[in-house]
Amino acid sequence: QLTEHQREFNDEIMAGTINLVYDHSTPGLQKQLTDLQHRYIDEVISSLHVYLMQAKTMEVILVQGPAARLNKIAQQLAACRGVISGKLQMSTALLPPVHPLPGQLLNES
């Protein structure tokens, strides 16, 4: 319930997953999903594809960023023709940075 409450704060940085199930035989769908993920490269950390039976694919996309932006990304992905289901799961926990930004390097011991 706390996470759901914090989703209301547009500036709150959150981590989560976008879980999609889609028909990978839909023409152009995989390119459209990939293009959307590239458009939001700052928020999309990684993705995992699991190939299911009967031309279905489950994709789990790891994301981090402002809650409102993550909601927007999830809505755009779920709205693509051929997507059967799409859901955003968020957590208030943050991922450690993959690479520190210049000026934010930790002292090496």
Secondary structure, DSSP 8 states (H G I E B T S, - for coil): -HHHHHTT-TT-EEEEEEEEEEETTSTTHHHHHHHHHHHTTTTEEEEEEEE-STTEEEEEEEEEEEHHHHHHHHHHHHTSTTEEEEEEEEES-----SS--TT------
